Amino acid sequence: MNRFPPWKYALLIIALGFGILYALPNLFGDDPAVQVSSIRGFELEPDLVNRVETLLDSAEIEYDAIEFQPQRLLVRLDDTDRQTRAADLLRESLNDEDYVVALNLAPSTPEWLRALQAEPMVLGLDLQGGVHFLMQVDMDAARTQQLERFVGDIRTVLRQGNIRYRSVRLDRNEIIAELRSAEDRDRAIRLIERELEELVLEPRDGGETFNLRASIDEEILQELQQTALRQNITTLRNRVNELGVSEPIIQQQGAERIVVQLPGVQDTAEAKRVLGSTATIEYRGVDEQNDPFEANRTGRIPPQSRLYFMRDGSPILLSRTVIASGDNLVGAAAGFDQQSGQPNVVVTLDGVGARRMLEHTSENVGNRMAVVFIEHRPDTREVDGEEVQTTRRVEEVISAAVTREPFGRRFQTTGLGSATEATQLAMLLRAGALAAPMQIIEERTVGPSLGQDNIDQGFRSVIIGFALVLVLMAVYYKVFGLVANIALTANLVLIVALLSLLGATLTLPGIAGIVLTVGMAVDANVLIFERIKEELRNGNTPQAAIRAGYEKAFSTIADANVTTLIAAIVLFMFGTGPIKGFAVTLSLGIATSMFTAIVGTRGVVSLIYGRRKRVQALAI
């Protein structure tokens, strides 16, 4: 007899139930929807739900549901006509309030499945259409920018310490400071080590000068480059919001590349223009002598001031003199104040900005200083019946805090409402300009009709391959072939479930990986069944042949699948987006096929033949 342990049956039942549960969301399709989000990623106000409901009801647009999350509001509708009408209405009504209204397809997964975190697979760009960019970040330029900032910082430190120097210049990947005496050099080393901890200093004498060589510590340099990459991603994400894309994908690929995928966008030129748009920040003093509400009401603005508005719409008067701008910003990080424990944002300026900031704050202790965020947003206007592309300058005060004491290069902004607000402020401060230059090294545009054709053909290829394998196995191996077909079906369900659970993006190469897996999944069963037939030819009993077939074929199956898995891992590590999709589905398919082909079929065969004391022949 061939007994199969009860715990393995339990494992099979759990795995199959898990697969069916998490593969189910892919059967329910999508609802037309309209998505509303903040143009800069801020959390939405809960009363936005009431505003949207009022707008839709007044326009007599029926909707299924309105779902609110802090990052987005989703309106589900019955058909695309109502979706278009609702989107046009919300764009017109919310256009001037920093909201992005985008068309979306929301999965119509039942609530009980969503409660179990069961979501459908995410379709890649080649299956739903849109624009794909692969962008290369110039890390050499990022290194040079960092060194140029430190050149200014070293000059500032030397001037403040009354240390005379001949020059401070950039020499390849190092900074050379030429000083007049050994005493000056020793004092410079002490001051620079105290003020600029990121630098590694080394004395180096010249012919008539006492030189000092400074370089960035390698670990800190790697951290600065990664910070530059993350800042570029944040900047790109803020700019992509301008396009109204419902589900953009902006993510790091490798150490120096960024992938930008914009589903639904077909205009490559428009996407390039928005990704290359500019923004910056300015620090200005607050005019505490005049009433901003009176200036806003009467239009009489003091000559030395300018009228701005806070994020909540309240007016504020700021000085016309700019203390420092985004060009002077070195870094901004959210954290917590060590004394009070309150959220804060720590800002670092370069040498020029630090000097101006110190002069201003020394004279304005107790007064407020504001941070102005300035964007040049793309805009389309109709002139003489033709669309004209222009840019619109938008200025907004994102913070106005009291200066408690003089500060210069490094300071913190406190008085923030929450850690989330601190993170958002740090993001805005960093997101003005790209931290390092980038160039597009690959771009693709996929139309929505081509994406649907890819889905249809991919689905057709899976069905045809699946059906041919089922027929061949059933005809050639009879009952055992039917058992292999059950395992193959379970294998396909598990692949879909894992892709859905992991949130992996399904691409056309990913479908190719599934098709390949369907063909490869029965390889293990072919090896097992042929081994069983060989044992029967050698005169073994049916029960002994089954046991020997599974045991002796296992090493061959493991060797074949492990080598393929190694190849898939290498493809995932070194391949780009589409190749990664193929590698993911192939890897998951190898793992699930080994489980279903070895454990699954053994359990079913044991149910059919294992409990019989005498088996005369096997239907193989």
N, C-alpha and C positions, 0 to 999 in steps of 0.2 A: 504493500500500500504506500501511496505518496501523500502523506499528511502535510498540510500547510498550516503553520502556526496561527492561532487566532489573532495575535497582535498584528500580524502582517495583513490579515483581512481588514482589521480595524484601520490600519494605516491606509490601505487602498480606498476604503469607504470615505475616510476623512479627506484624502487628497482629491478624490473625484467630486465630493461635495463642495470642497473649496474651489475647484476648477469651475464647476457649473455656476456657483454663486457669483464669482468675480468675472466670469465671461458673460453673464446675463445682460449687464448694462449695454453691451454692444448691439443688442437686438431691438432697443427701444427708439433709436434714431434721435433726431434733434428737433428742437422748436425754434422758429424764427424769434429773435430777441433783439432788444436794444440795450446797449450797455452805457452807463454814465459813470465816469470816473474823474478824478482830479487831474488837471493837466500836469501837475508836478508831483503826483503821488501822495498828496496829503490825504488824511482820513476825511471821509464825507460826514456832513452833519446829518443826524437822524431825521430832522424835519424836511430833508430833501424828498423823502418818500411822500409826504403830504403834498408838497408842491407838484411833484410829477403826477400824482393821482388827480389833483385838481386840473392840471393842464390837459390830461388825457380825457377826463370826464367832460370838460367844457368843449372839447373838440369832438365829442361823441366817438372816440376811438376805443373799442372794446379790447380788453386785455385779459389774459388768463391769471397772471400773478405778478407781483412785484417783490423781488427778493433783495434785501438790503444786507450788505457787508460793509465793514469800515472802509475797504479799498474800492468797492464798486457797488453800483445799484443796477439790477437786471430786471427788465420788463419783458415778460414772456407774452407772445401774441400767437394768434391762430394761423395767420398766413403772411406771405411776404408783402402783400399790398398794405395791410395794416402796419407791418414792420416799417415800411418806407415812410408812410404818413406819420407814424409816431416819431421816427428819427428826425424827419424834417421839422416837426413841431418843436421837439426838444432842442434841436440845434438853434432854431430861431429864438427860443425863449431863454436858453442858458448860454448863448454865444458870448456874452460879455462878462461872464462870471467865472472864468477859468475852469470850465468843465469841458470834458471831451465826450462827445456822443458818437458811438460807433455801432455799426451793425454787427450782429453776433449770431452764432448758432449755439443755443444752450442745450446740453444733453437732457432729454426727457426721461431721465432715470427716476424710478419711483423713490419716494422719500425713505422707505424702509431700507432700500439698497444704499442710498446715499449715507444713511446713518451708520452703515457698516463700512464706509469709505470705499464703496464699490463704484468706480467711475469707468466710462468707456475709454478705449484707446485714443490717444491723441494722434491725429493725422498729420503727417509731415507736409512740407510745402509742395512737394511734387504730387501730392494727392488732393490738395485743396486749392492750389494756385496761390501766387503771390511773388514776392521778390526775395532773393537770397543774396547776401553779401558776405564775403569772407575778407576781413580787414586785418592787415598786418600793422602792428604797433612798432614804431621805430624806437627800440630800446636804447640805441646809441645816442639818439637825440635826447631821450629822456635823461640819460646819464649826463650829457653835456649841459642840459638845462639845470640839473641839480648842482653841478659844479659852478656854473655861472652865478647861481644864487649865492653860493658860498663865497665866491670872489667878492661880491658886494658886502656880505656879512663880515668877512675878515677885515675889509677896509674900514667898516664902521667900528668894529671892535678896536682896531689899532688907533683910529682917530679919537675914540672916547677914552682910551688909555693914554693919550698923549705920547704915542710911540711913533717916532719918525720912520718912514720907510721910503725906499726908492720906487718900488712898484709891487703890485699884486696882480699876477696874470695867470691865465689858463694855459697849461702846457700839456697837450694831449689829455690824458686821464688824471692829471695832477694839477694842483695849484702851487705856484712858486711865489713866495713872498721874499723880496730882497730888502734886508734891513741894514742899518748903518753900523751896528756894533753887536758884539756878542751879548752885552747886557740887554740891549733892545730885543734881541732874539729870545733870550731867556724869559724876559717879561712877556713877550708876545706869546710864547708857548703856554705860560701859566694862564694868561687871559683867554686865549682861544680854547684851551682845554676846558676852562670853566664855562664859557659861553656856548661853544659849539662842540657838544659831546660826540657828535656823529663823525668827526674828523679824526684821522690818524696822523700825527705829526712826527716829522723826522728832520733833524738839523742837517743842512748840507751847505758847506762853505763854497763860495765862489772865489774868483781871483781877488777882488777888492771888496766883496760884499759878504755878509753873513746871511745865508739863505735859509729859508724854512720851507720844507716840502709838506704839503697837506693832501691827503687822499681820503676818500670815503671808505669807512670800514665795510668789508665785503658783505657781511650779514646785513648791515643797515642798508647798503646799496640794493641788495636783493629785495629787502622790505620796501624801499622807496620805489623800485620798479613795479612791484606788485601793487603798491598803493596807486601808482600812476595808471596801471591797467584797470584797477577797480574804479578809479575816478573816471576814466574814459567810458567804462560800461555805464556808470551812473549818468554821465552826460548824454550818452547816446540814448539811454532809456527815457530821459526827460525830453529829448528832441523827438523821439519816435512818437511820444504821446501827441505831438502836434498833428500827426497823420490820422489820428482817430482809429488806430488799429486795435481790434478787440483783444487779440491774444498774441502780442509780439514775443519773439524769442530772441533774447540778447544774452549771450553767455560766453564765457572764456573757453578757448580751445587751445590747449597747450600753454606754453609760457608767454607767447608773444602775439597771439591771434584772438580775434573776437568774431563770433558768428552773429549776424543780424538777419533774422527771418521775419518778414512782414506779410502775414497771410492776408489775402484780399487786395493787396496793393499791386497794380499793374504798371504804374508809371515810374519807370526806373529813374528818369531825370528828376521827377518831383521828390522821390525818396532821397536821392543824392543831395539835392538842394537843402532838404530839411536836416539831414544828418550833418551837413556842413555849416549849419546856421551858427550864430554866435550869441553869447550871453556873457555877462560879467556882473560884478558887484562893486559897490562904492560905500565907503564909510564917510558919513557926514555928521557934523554937529547939529544938534536940535536947537532951533530958535526958541528959547524959553521966555523971551521978552514980549512976544506978540501972541494973540489968540488965533489959532488956526481955524477955528469954526467961524469966527468973524471974517477972516480973510477969505474963506471959502464962500461965505454968504454974500459978501459985497464985491468980491473979485479984486479987492485992494491988497496986493501982496507987497510986503516991505522989499525995497530994492536989493538988500543983501541976502534975501531968502528966496526959497522956491517952495511951492505948495506940492506936497505929495499925499498919498493915501496909504493907510495901513491895510493889512489883509482883511480886517473886519469892515473896511470902508470908511473909517474915521479919518479926518484930515490931520495933517501934521506939517509944520513948517521946518524946513531944513536949510542949513547954510549952503550958499552957492559954492563954497570952497570944498574940494574933495580932499579928505585926509589921506586915504589910501584906496586903492582899487584892486580888482581881481588880478591885475598883473603883479601886484606885490604879495599876493597870497601864496604861501608855501604849503600850508596844510590846515585842515580843520577836522577835529575828531570829537565825537560825543562821549561824555563820561559823567562822572559824579564828583561833586566838590568834596574834598577830603574832610573839611571841617563841618559843613552843614549836611552833607549827604544828599544835597539837591542835584538834579540833573544840570549839566553845564555843557558848553561847547568850548574846547580849547583851540585857539587860533594862533597860527605862526606866520609872521610876515618876514619878508626879506629885509636887507639892510636899509634900503631907501624908505620903505614903508614903515619900518620900525622907528627910524629917526623922526619922521613926520608924526607918527602916532605918539611918541614920547613928548614931543613939543606940544601937541594939542592937549593931551590928557593932563600934563603938568599945569596947564592954565585953566582947565575946565573940570576940576574935581567937584563932584556934586551935581554936575549937569549930565544930560543924557547924550548918548551918541547912537546914531541910527545906522542900520545896514540896509542899503537899497539894492534890490535885485533888478537887473535890467536885461530884458530879452529883446531880440529882434525876431519877431515871429513872422513866418511866411503867410502871405495873404493873397487872395485872388479877388480882383475887382473887374467889373465889366465897364469898359470904356468904348463908346461908339459901337456897341454890339459885339465887341471882342473881349475875351478874357485876358487880363493883364496881371502878371505875377509881380507882386510888390512885397515889401517887408514892413511890418508895423512895430514901432518901438513901444515897449510896455515897461513901465517902471513901477515898482511896488516896494514899500517898506516892510521888510520881513522881521525886523527886530529893532527895538529902541530901549536901551538899558542905561542905567545910571552909572557914571564913572566914579568908582569908590576911591581909587588911588591911581597915581601915574603908572603907566606901563608902556612898553615899547614893542619888542620883537614877539613876545609870547604873552598872551592874556586869555582870560576866560570870560564867556558871556553866561550870566546866571539869570535867575528870575523866570526860568522856563516852566511851563505847566507840567510837563511829564517827560519821561525818557524818550517817548515817541517823538515829541516835539523837538527835543534836543537832537535826535537822530536826523529828523527832517531838516532842521536848520543847518546842521553840518553838511548834509547832502547838498543843500542849495548853495552853501558857500563854496563847496568844491566843484559844483557842476557848471560853473560859468563857462569855462573854456577847457579844451582837451589838455590833459596833463602831458601828453606826448603825441607827436604827429602820427597819423595813420594814413595808409593808402589801401585802396580796394584792390585785392589781387585776384578775386574771383567774384563773378556776379552771374545770377541766373534769373530768368523771369519765366514763370509757369502760368499759363492762362487757366481760368476755372474750368473751362470745357475740357482742356487737356488733362487737368487733374481728375475730373470725373471719368474720362476715358481710361486713365491709369488705374483708377479704382476698379472699374468694370473689368478691364483686361486682367488685372491682378487677381481679382476674385474668381474670374473664369479659369485662369491657369491653376489656381489652387483646387477648384472643384474638379477640373478635368484630370489633373494629376492624382488627386485623391481617389476618384472613381476608378481610374485605370489600375491603380495599385490594389484597390479592394477586389476588383474582378479577377486580376491575375492571381492574387493570393488565395481567393476562394476556390478557383478552378484547380490550381496546382497543388495546394495543400489541404483541400477539403475542410474537415472540421477544424484542424489546427490553423488553417488559413482564415477561417471565420474568427477564431480567437485572436489572431494577429490583427484582424480588421477592427475588432473591438478596442484593442490596445492603441491602434493608430487613431481612432476617433477620440479616445480619451487623451491621447498625446496632443492632438490639435486643440482640444478644449483647454488643456493646461497651458499651452503656449499663449493662447489668447488671454487667459486669466492672468498669467504672470506679466504680460505686456501691459495689461490694464492696471494691475496692482502697483507695478513699479513706475507707472506714469511714463513709460518709454514712448517715444514718438515713432509711429509706424510710417515708414517710407517705402517707395517702390523697391529699392534694394532689400528692405526688410521683408517685403512680400516674397521676393526671390529667395530669401533665406528660409521662409516658411515652406515654399514649394520644394526646395532642396531637402529640407528636413523631412517632408512627407515621403520623399523617395528613400531617404537614408534610414528612416525610422524602422522599416521592416528588415533592414540588413541584419540586425541582431537576431530577429526571429528566423530569418533564412539560415543563419549559421546554426542556431539551436535545432531547427527542424531537420536540417541535413545531417546533423550529428545524431539525432534520434534515429533517423532512417539507417544510418551506418551501423548504429548499435543493434538495430533489429536484424540487419543483414548478417551481423556477426553472431546471431543466435541468442541474444539476450532477450529476456522477457519484456513485454511492453512496459511494465512498471519500472524495471531496471533501466530500460532504454530512455525513458523520460527523465529519470533521475540523473543518469550519466550525461544525457544531452545538455541539460542546463548547467551541470557542474563543469564539464570539460570545455564548453564553448565560452564560459565566462571570461577567461583570460584573453582569448582572441578578441572578444567584443570590447573589453576594457582597453586593450592596446589600440584598436582602431579608433575608438571614440576619443581617447585622451589625446592622440596625435592631432585629430581634427580640432579638438577643443583648444589645443595650444595655438594652432594656426588662427583660430577665431579670436583668441586673446591678443595675439600680435596685431591682427587687423584692427581691433578696437583701440589698442594703445597708439598706433601710428597712423591710422586712417583718419580722413576727414568725415564730415557729417554723414553722407550717404553710405560710406563704407562702414562707419560705426553702426548704422542701422542694420546692415547685413550681418555684422559680427554679433550684435546683440541677439537677434532672432535665431541665428545659427547656434550660439552658445546655449540659449534657453532650450532650443529644440534638441540638442545633444543630451542635455541633462534629463529632460522629460522623457525622451525616447528610451534612454537606458532604464529609467524607472518603470515605464509602462511595458517595455518589451521583456524585461527580465522578471520583475516582481509581479507585474499585472498579469501577463500571460500565464505565469506559473500558478497564480492563484486560480484563474479560470480553468486551466487544465486540471488542477487538483480537484476542483468541484465536479468536473465531468468524469475523470477517470480515477482520482485518488482514493475514493472510498470503496471502490470495487475490489473484492478480494481476488477475483480471477478475471483478467482481461485477455480475451483471445487475440484481438488485433486492434491496431490504432488506425483511425481514418486520417492517414497522412500520406 
